[in-house]
Amino acid sequence: METATLLEPERRIRLVSDYDVVVAGGGTAGVVAAVAARRNGARVLLLERGGFLGGHIASQLLEHRAGWFDAGGNRIVGGLADELVNLLVGNGASPGHIRDDTGYTRFRLPVNHEEFKSLVTRWIADSGVDFLLFSPVCAAAMEGSGLAAVIVENKSGRLAYRAKAFVDCTGDADVAHAVGCEMLSVGPGAATQPVSLLFKLGGVDHSRMIDYVEEHPEDFKMGVAPQALRGRAFINLWGFGSLLNRAYSEGVLSFERNELHHSGNCATGEAIINLTRYAADATEAQEMARAEVALRRQVLEALAFFRKYVPGCEKSFLAATAACVGVRESRRIAGVYELRDEDVRTGRQFDDAVATGGFPIDSHDPRGPSMDGTEQVRKAYQIPFRSLVPLARDGLIVAGRCISASRRALASARISGTCMAMGHAAGTAAALAAKSGKSLRSLDIQSLQATLRAQGAVI
Ligand SMILES: Cc1cc2nc3c(=O)[nH]c(=O)nc-3n(C[C@H](O)[C@H](O)[C@H](O)COP(=O)(O)OP(=O)(O)OC[C@H]3O[C@@H](n4cnc5c(N)ncnc54)[C@H](O)[C@@H]3O)c2cc1C
């Protein structure tokens, strides 16, 4: 049957030309990109489709941020990403980089999500970045081979924003997609990493939970002795497989899982739980609606699981759920260079490096009960400028999880510290391009690197 169509009427819309740089997506990479562009002298507009800034960290209640250190404990992210961490720590919104009890990484960074949302908004406003909320970029206009304007539809109507350079930090490469940039394919028969909905439990007795860990250390991946969890303000656990398997066989859980991540705040009796999963293409609206239904069902089952099976959680309650379905992987641009598996595995260095990564390759199985690949990255690797630059389109640079990277490479580079470092690089590059009148692809890389280093970036 032929699909019914409608010809959308042409209309004339207002064109705003007040900005040098427009950043699309006010998330993990985008907030840093916007501040970076502003600090480098550009007039900046940040466009966010949602109702608050901060992206996945805030919307997904992330257990903790990571990516600031390599496997040896060496610092690999600095600059504006660090400035944001210092702001959080200085305002009591985070304890800073603390031990990862599972031994998966050296350090992790818990934050209070509500305080993070408010502080990141203040950071953006104080930096002199203009921003709009509820303002998704839904189309774009080209001039020759260059992006000339992005089009936004919000309560004020439909508006076009012209700029000298654009940064796509939408996670899904929406701007690059809108101007017809080539995308990397997931691969025949493969599926992207699953989407999830994190949730927060209240009423957790962590002391009783640690008793269980001491009695059943075989049920956990531990980087420290179970006794070392005692007296800590924050603990994190990776395991509970035997309890999950029992709950599945007894019909309390309708989905099979071999592990969950528990990130506990012992003082408040709260814990962020990473357990739910659903295989979906995050760029398909109907699939995301099905994901929402499936994941919220899993959250309710998980709550019943905790109350019935997990020592210390008998009186727990659902304190919060993520604001929306969380996406690990979707569109990635085909860039001038595709960061490859072996680049990440071998700690490759690049002449045009603009950011550094070192988080393990961390791939969740969309269909199975566990991970479909975790690999330690022994030596930090660099991310080249060319992986942020789309093929055959000028005026646009991307940062965050939509860069040009193989699936395994992205499974490491998608971590929030690395995304922030990329945001720093992309925002700075956009400002330098706007200032010099040069195209992004012909930017002087050495002067970009010198600027980033002077601002504390680790490259
Ligand atoms: C379930 C889950 C658990 C995770 N756990 C961790 C963890 O524990 N630690 C960690 O460090 N990382 C974790 N990650 C990974 C990390 O959160 C993300 O990969 C990273 O935040 C991606 O950053 P980003 O800037 O690319 O995207 P985001 O942070 O998602 O930002 C994208 C922003 O763009 C906005 N946007 C989208 N489309 C448009 C549009 N068309 N116009 C305007 N705005 C738009 C979005 O609303 C969002 O604010 C996790 C991810 C998931 C999904």
The ligand as an SDF file (V2000), in Angstrom:
LIG
                    3D

 53 58  0  0  0  0  0  0  0  0999 V2000
   21.4460    4.2890   30.8270 C   0  0  0  0  0  0  0  0  0  0  0  0
   22.7470    4.9970   30.7010 C   0  0  0  0  0  0  0  0  0  0  0  0
   23.6820    4.9180   31.7250 C   0  0  0  0  0  0  0  0  0  0  0  0
   24.8820    5.5840   31.6150 C   0  0  0  0  0  0  0  0  0  0  0  0
   25.7510    5.5540   32.6690 N   0  0  0  0  0  0  0  0  0  0  0  0
   26.8270    6.3590   32.6540 C   0  0  0  0  0  0  0  0  0  0  0  0
   27.6230    6.5010   33.8260 C   0  0  0  0  0  0  0  0  0  0  0  0
   27.3550    5.8800   34.8570 O   0  0  0  0  0  0  0  0  0  0  0  0
   28.6720    7.3590   33.7890 N   0  0  0  0  0  0  0  0  0  0  0  0
   28.9800    8.0940   32.6610 C   0  0  0  0  0  0  0  0  0  0  0  0
   29.9220    8.8710   32.7030 O   0  0  0  0  0  0  0  0  0  0  0  0
   28.2600    7.9420   31.5220 N   0  0  0  0  0  0  0  0  0  0  0  0
   27.1930    7.1120   31.4980 C   0  0  0  0  0  0  0  0  0  0  0  0
   26.4080    7.0070   30.3830 N   0  0  0  0  0  0  0  0  0  0  0  0
   26.8800    7.6170   29.1040 C   0  0  0  0  0  0  0  0  0  0  0  0
   26.7160    9.1100   29.0310 C   0  0  0  0  0  0  0  0  0  0  0  0
   25.6950    9.5680   29.8300 O   0  0  0  0  0  0  0  0  0  0  0  0
   26.3680    9.5930   27.6350 C   0  0  0  0  0  0  0  0  0  0  0  0
   26.9800    8.8470   26.6280 O   0  0  0  0  0  0  0  0  0  0  0  0
   26.7930   11.0510   27.4850 C   0  0  0  0  0  0  0  0  0  0  0  0
   26.1620   11.7910   28.5040 O   0  0  0  0  0  0  0  0  0  0  0  0
   26.4470   11.5610   26.1240 C   0  0  0  0  0  0  0  0  0  0  0  0
   26.6660   12.9460   26.0820 O   0  0  0  0  0  0  0  0  0  0  0  0
   26.0770   13.7950   24.8640 P   0  0  0  0  0  0  0  0  0  0  0  0
   26.3780   15.2010   25.1570 O   0  0  0  0  0  0  0  0  0  0  0  0
   26.5280   13.1990   23.5850 O   0  0  0  0  0  0  0  0  0  0  0  0
   24.5060   13.5230   24.9360 O   0  0  0  0  0  0  0  0  0  0  0  0
   23.4390   14.0260   26.0200 P   0  0  0  0  0  0  0  0  0  0  0  0
   24.0220   14.2120   27.3560 O   0  0  0  0  0  0  0  0  0  0  0  0
   22.2770   13.1090   25.8820 O   0  0  0  0  0  0  0  0  0  0  0  0
   23.0360   15.4550   25.4660 O   0  0  0  0  0  0  0  0  0  0  0  0
   22.2990   15.6320   24.2810 C   0  0  0  0  0  0  0  0  0  0  0  0
   21.3770   16.8180   24.4920 C   0  0  0  0  0  0  0  0  0  0  0  0
   20.8300   17.2150   23.2590 O   0  0  0  0  0  0  0  0  0  0  0  0
   19.4390   17.4650   23.4020 C   0  0  0  0  0  0  0  0  0  0  0  0
   18.8510   17.2920   22.0660 N   0  0  0  0  0  0  0  0  0  0  0  0
   18.6380   16.1290   21.3990 C   0  0  0  0  0  0  0  0  0  0  0  0
   18.1390   16.3890   20.1740 N   0  0  0  0  0  0  0  0  0  0  0  0
   18.0460   17.7360   20.0630 C   0  0  0  0  0  0  0  0  0  0  0  0
   17.6230   18.6160   19.0330 C   0  0  0  0  0  0  0  0  0  0  0  0
   17.1940   18.1450   17.8480 N   0  0  0  0  0  0  0  0  0  0  0  0
   17.6690   19.9580   19.2570 N   0  0  0  0  0  0  0  0  0  0  0  0
   18.1080   20.4660   20.4460 C   0  0  0  0  0  0  0  0  0  0  0  0
   18.5120   19.6590   21.4780 N   0  0  0  0  0  0  0  0  0  0  0  0
   18.4970   18.3210   21.2680 C   0  0  0  0  0  0  0  0  0  0  0  0
   19.0170   16.4460   24.4410 C   0  0  0  0  0  0  0  0  0  0  0  0
   17.7980   16.7840   25.0270 O   0  0  0  0  0  0  0  0  0  0  0  0
   20.2070   16.4770   25.3970 C   0  0  0  0  0  0  0  0  0  0  0  0
   20.0740   17.4730   26.3850 O   0  0  0  0  0  0  0  0  0  0  0  0
   25.1840    6.3410   30.4420 C   0  0  0  0  0  0  0  0  0  0  0  0
   24.2460    6.4140   29.4170 C   0  0  0  0  0  0  0  0  0  0  0  0
   23.0380    5.7720   29.5380 C   0  0  0  0  0  0  0  0  0  0  0  0
   22.0330    5.8770   28.4350 C   0  0  0  0  0  0  0  0  0  0  0  0
  1  2  1  0
  2  3  1  0
  2 52  2  0
  3  4  2  0
  4  5  1  0
  4 50  1  0
  5  6  2  0
  6  7  1  0
  6 13  1  0
  7  8  2  0
  7  9  1  0
  9 10  1  0
 10 11  2  0
 10 12  1  0
 12 13  2  0
 13 14  1  0
 14 15  1  0
 14 50  1  0
 15 16  1  0
 16 17  1  0
 16 18  1  0
 18 19  1  0
 18 20  1  0
 20 21  1  0
 20 22  1  0
 22 23  1  0
 23 24  1  0
 24 25  2  0
 24 26  1  0
 24 27  1  0
 27 28  1  0
 28 29  2  0
 28 30  1  0
 28 31  1  0
 31 32  1  0
 32 33  1  0
 33 34  1  0
 33 48  1  0
 34 35  1  0
 35 36  1  0
 35 46  1  0
 36 37  1  0
 36 45  1  0
 37 38  2  0
 38 39  1  0
 39 40  1  0
 39 45  2  0
 40 41  1  0
 40 42  2  0
 42 43  1  0
 43 44  2  0
 44 45  1  0
 46 47  1  0
 46 48  1  0
 48 49  1  0
 50 51  2  0
 51 52  1  0
 52 53  1  0
M  END
$$$$
